[in-house]
Amino acid sequence: MKPGNRGASLALACALVVAPARTLAAPGAPGSADDARGQVVLPSGRSLVVEIADTPMKVQRGYMFREKISDNEGMVFMFPAAGFHSFWMKNCKVALDIAWLDERWQVVHLEENLPPCGADPCPSWGPLKAARYVLEVRAGLAAAEGLRPGAAVVFVPPAPAVPAGSTADDKRH
């Protein structure tokens, strides 16, 4: 996708394409300890623990400044509506595979082995069909685990938080 053709709702692999510098996360830890994690089951049956980028700040931060990404983790970007969400690799230190998914969690577009951006201007990538979700994984994992256009993944959201001082057995009043 040409940079001039980007839609209004842009996101990126490592930082939002149009993110002002003051909103970028500082290098270091991936997020706060209270960030919920979900799971994604790939077509091969492999299960990944995924960070969930469901706020503007988490979408902007993405995988920026990460030194490594294991074969057992990923990141899911949740958008309020399907769209042509473009990504780039600005401030990303690791190569990624990026899968755009529709509302049924089926892959509608895949970009593999995207390298970190070495110099401005950074290229951006986007789907040819509207997507509601985006899954990022370590480069090479998509091919190894059968993630390709038409394949579906299963998303398992994080368990609801239990209020402090209560237990799962506290269902009686």
N, C-alpha and C positions, 0 to 999 in steps of 0.2 A: 504494500500500500504506500503510495507516495505521501510524504509528510504533509503536503498541501491538501490532501483529501481526507484528513482525519475528521471524524465526527465529533460532536459536542462532548460525549462521555468517553474520554480517553483514559486508559490505564496503561501501566507498563510492567514489565517483568521485574525490574529493579527499582524504578521510581516513576511516578506519574509524568507523562510526557510534558505537561505544562505546569508541573509543580514549581512554585517559587522556591528559591533556595532556602528561605527561612523555615519552610515546612518539612525539610528533609531531616530524617532521623540521623543522629550522630553515629559514627561508626561504633560497632561493639555488639552488644547482646541483641538477639533477635526480637525481643519484646518483653513485656513484663511477665512476672511469674503467674499472674492471674489470667493470661490469655488462654482461652479454652482451645482444646485440640479435638478434631474429629478424626474420622478414618475414611479412606478411599480404598475400595477394593478394585484392583485393576482387572482387565480381561483375563489375565493369566491366573487370577486367584490371589495374587500377592496383595497384602494389606499394607497401606502406608498410614502413618500418623501424619495428619495435615494441620498446619496452621490455617486459621480462617481469617482472610482479609475481608472484613465486612463493614469497615468504617473508612471514611476518606483518608485518615492518617495511616491506617494499615495498608490500604491500597497503594498509597504513595510510597510507603516504606518498602513493601514487597520483600524481595531478597537482596536489597541493597547491602553492600559491605560485608556480606557473609563470606567467610573464608572457605567453607566447604558445605556440601549438602550430601547427606548419606543416601543410600539406596532405599532406606526405610522411611523417608520423610518427603513431604511435599507441601505445597501451599495452594489453597483454593481461594479464588477471588469470587465474591458473591456480589452480583450487581442487582439492583432493584428491578431491572427490566432487561430483556434481550436487546442487544445492540452490536455495533461494530467496534468493540473495545480494542484499541491498538496498544501495543506494548513495545518497549525498547529495553536495552540492556545497560543504560546509563548507571554508573556507580556499582555495577554488578561485577563480582570477582570470579564467578564460576559460570561455566556454560550450562544452558538449560534447554529442556524440551518444553514446549508450551502447547497445551491442548485447549481449544475453545469448545465448550459443551453447550448443548441446547437445554431446554427446560426439563428434558427427560434424562439428562446426564449422558447424552450420546455425543460423541466427538463429531463436530461439524468442520473442524479445521485443525491442522497440526503443523507446527514448525519445530524441526529437530536440530539439535546441536547448535543453538544460537550462541555465538561467542560474546564475551563481554565487549562493551564498546570501548575501543582504544582511544578515540579522539572525536571531538565534535566536528560536524554534526553526526549524531548517532542515528542509524537507520531505525525505522519502526516496522513492526509486523502486525498484521491484523487479519481477521477471518474474512472469507468470501461470503459467509452466511452469518446472520445474526446469532449471537451466543449470549447466554445468561450467566454462565460460569466459566472460569478459566482455571485450569490445573497446571501448575508448574512443578517439574521434577528435574532431577539431575540429568544432564545430557546423556543420551544413550539408553536411559531407562524405558522410554516409550517403545522403542523397537524391541528391546529385550522382553518386555512384558505384554506385547500384543496391543498396545495402545495405538490406534490408527483411525482415520475417518470411518465412521459407521459403527465403531465399537462403542460399547457403553461401560461406564464405571458405576459403582454403587457408592453413594455417599452416606456415611453414618455420622449424624451430627453429634456434638458433645452431649453428654448426659446433663440434664438440668441441674443447676447448682442447688444444693441443700442448704437452707438458711442456717447460719451459725447457731449452735446450741440445740439443733434438732437432728434427728436421725431419719433414715428411710422408713423406720418402723413407726414414726410419729404420725400415723394417719387417723388415729381416733381423736375425738375432741372431748 
